[in-house]
């Protein structure tokens, strides 16, 4: 059995005060609705868990009706940090789940082909992540004002979601992070703690996360191009 966890519990403070970015509309559909539709259309997924805040429960229930979602879905209460929200989602998985794809709710351009590719890679290697090669020249700065050193971009990748795992592996990885008192914003970072290799799955098309208002026109263009 395969499941997807859509993480949608954050408040998106960089979008501005009193704005819940997940429910900003693009083409008449909330951002998180586009994300939900992508996973709802993947035949290899058996259920979808949406990890969110209690105050958003009615909005998601209405959205499910609006989208006419086909796969079984459930709402799970989020935690204080993303890592806690993911853990809550993992705890709520159906016992038979073997592969789980973890997705940012604010990443609506993820293609079904990319979702399937990360699932195939995770089934083979235990862990996989959508990623893109870094094409800009990258510098490191210690003080945020001057360059400390040059980084070789040929070795650099920008990781995205879905981040997909064998359930037993990601549970063990996050448990290790919790035992060490670490707070991680990336699930694959937990795999590093237990020595679990993570397969890079290159995104063939842009797969951005909506973070600031300037992202909206770009994402709208991408969604329109994808049809």
C-alpha positions, 0 to 999 in steps of 0.5 A, spaced: 500 500 500 502 507 498 500 513 501 501 520 500 502 526 506 500 533 504 503 537 509 499 543 510 499 546 517 504 552 516 502 559 516 506 562 511 508 568 514 513 570 509 506 571 504 504 577 509 500 578 515 493 575 515 494 571 509 493 563 509 497 562 502 495 555 501 488 558 500 490 563 495 487 561 488 490 560 482 485 559 476 479 559 481 483 553 485 486 554 492 494 553 491 493 546 496 487 544 491 492 544 485 497 540 489 491 535 492 489 534 485 496 532 482 496 526 488 489 524 487 490 523 480 496 518 481 493 511 480 499 508 485 497 512 491 491 508 495 490 514 500 492 521 502 493 524 509 493 532 509 496 534 515 493 541 517 491 546 523 484 545 526 482 551 524 482 549 517 478 543 517 472 546 514 476 549 509 479 542 507 472 539 507 469 544 503 475 543 498 474 536 497 467 537 495 469 542 490 475 538 487 471 531 487 477 528 489 477 520 488 482 517 493 480 516 500 483 522 504 483 524 512 485 530 515 491 529 521 492 535 526 499 538 525 504 539 530 509 545 532 514 544 527 514 541 520 518 535 523 512 534 528 507 535 523 510 529 518 511 525 524 503 526 526 502 524 519 506 518 519 503 515 525 496 516 522 498 512 516 494 505 515 498 499 517 499 496 511 502 502 508 509 501 505 511 507 501 509 514 503 510 520 499 511 527 503 509 533 499 509 540 501 502 543 500 504 549 497 508 546 491 502 545 486 506 544 480 509 537 481 507 532 476 504 525 476 510 523 473 515 525 478 511 523 484 511 516 480 518 516 479 520 518 486 515 512 489 519 507 484 526 510 486 524 509 494 521 502 493 528 500 490 533 504 495 529 506 501 529 513 500 528 518 494 527 526 493 525 530 487 531 535 486 533 540 480 541 541 479 543 548 481 545 552 475 546 559 478 553 560 481 553 559 488 557 563 494 557 561 501 557 567 506 558 567 514 556 574 515 551 575 510 555 581 507 561 578 504 563 572 500 567 567 504 568 561 499 566 559 492 562 552 492 562 548 486 555 548 483 556 541 479 555 538 486 549 542 488 542 540 488 536 544 490 531 538 493 524 539 493 518 535 494 515 529 494 520 526 499 518 519 498 520 513 503 519 506 505 515 507 511 520 504 516 526 508 514 523 515 515 520 513 522 526 510 524 530 517 521 525 522 524 525 518 531 533 519 531 532 526 530 527 527 536 532 523 540 538 527 538 533 534 540 534 536 532 529 540 529 529 539 521 526 542 515 527 537 511 525 529 511 531 527 507 536 530 513 533 525 518 536 520 513 543 522 513 543 521 521 542 513 520 546 513 514 540 512 509 542 513 502 537 518 498 536 517 491 536 524 487 530 524 482 531 530 477 525 534 476 524 535 468 520 541 469 520 547 474 517 544 481 517 551 485 514 552 492 509 558 493 513 562 499 512 570 497 507 574 493 512 574 487 512 567 486 504 567 484 505 569 477 510 564 476 506 558 478 500 561 475 504 561 468 507 554 470 500 551 471 497 554 465 502 551 461 501 544 464 494 545 462 
